[in-house]
């Protein structure tokens, strides 16, 4: 099974850190969204899509990449995100988009990440020190659970 982890990580590298843990655990290729060659997506059986959360949404580069994808069948996908609040619900829109493209969504991971985006900058940010070792361990366990799905 060939695996790919696609991510967008802008401000503090939170999502990239989680993406690296997941990719290493899955023995997957790790690529930033802008560097994905859309013509090779069909070569992968399992694809993860990850992003920091910006005003409750995935980064536009991930959204635009998914919008450009052809409808595929027999492919599995998962989502992951980092945000000041670390809520799974931020992944829902991307999961729906992936399902519309024919993916079977097999997992969803979210954790807190240091956030100084928008109004949080005024207060010095939220979720300082995150993701932390516990978050990395949770990401690793999430990735290991993907093998049984």
N, C-alpha and C positions, 0 to 999 in steps of 0.2 A: 504494500500500500504506500503510495507516494503522498507526502504531506507538505503543506505550505502554510506558513503563518504570515499574514499581511497586517501591517500596523501603521498607524500614524501617531507620532508622539512629538509634541511641539515644545512645550514650556520647560518642563523639568525632567523629561525622559522617563516618567513613571510607566507609561504604557510600553515603551521599548524594553524596560527592565522586566516587566511581566511577560512580554512577548518572547524574550530570550529564554526565560525559564521554561515556558511552554514548548517552544521550538526544540530546545535541548532535550526535554523529556520525551518528546514525540519523534526525535531525530528528523525534524522537519526543516525545510528551507525557510529562512526568515528574510522578508523583503518589505521595504517601505512601500506604501501605496503608490507613490509616484513612479517607482521603479518596476512595477509589475508589468510584464509583457502579457497583455490580455490573450494573446494567441496561444500561450502555453498553459492557461488555466485548466483546460480540458485534460492536461496530462496528470493532474492531481486528483486523488480520490477523496482527501479530507483537506479542507481549507478553513483556517481560522481568520477572522476579521476582528481587529482590535483598534481601539482609539481612546484617547482622552475624551472627556465629555465637556462640551462647550455650550453653555446655556441649555443644558438638558439634551444635547444631541451629539452624535458621532461627528468627527471632523468631516468637512465637505469632501476631502480627497477619498475617503472610504465610501461615502455615499455615491459619489460620481463614478467610482470604479465599479461598484455593484450595478449601478444603472447601465453601464456600458456592457456588462456581461450578457452573453447570449443566454437563452433558456437552456439549461443543462439538465440531464437526468442521470440518476445513479451516483450523484455526488453528495457528500456529507459536508456540513459546515458547522462551525461553532463561533460564538462571539465572546469577546472579552473587553473590559473597559476599566479605566481608572478615573476616579473623580473625587472631589472633596467629600462627597457623601457616600460614595461606594455602593450605589444602589443598582441592582440587576435590572430594574424597570427601564433604565436608559438604553438597554440593549434591544428592547422590544421592537422598535421601528426597523432596525437593521435585520432582526430575525424575520420579520414579516417580508421585507424586501427580498431576502434570500429565498424564502419559501416561494415567493412569486417567480423567482428565477429557476425553480425546480429543485433546489437543494433540500435535503433532509437535515434539519437543524438538530444536532445531537448534544449540544451543551451551551451553557451560558455562564460566564464568570465575571464578577465585578469585585473590585476592592477599592479602598480609599487610596488616594494619591495626593501628595502635596499640591494644593490648588491656590494659585494667586491670580486666577483669571477674573476679569471684570471687577465687580465690587469687592471681591475677597482681598484684592491687592491693598485696599485702604486699611484693612485690619491686619496686614502682615500674613495673610493666607490662612487656610484651614488644613487640617490633616498633616501637620508637620511631621516629618520623619516617616511618612508612608510613601510607597509601600515599604514594609519592614520584613524581617525574617519570617514572621508568621504568615504574612501575605504571600511571600515567595513559596513557602511550604504549601499553603492552600492552593496556589496556582499549579504547583507540581502535582498535587493530589488530583486536582481537576483534570489535568492532562492525562494522568494515568487512568482515570475513570473513563476517558474517551475510548480507550482500547476495548472496553467491554460493551460498548454501544454499537 
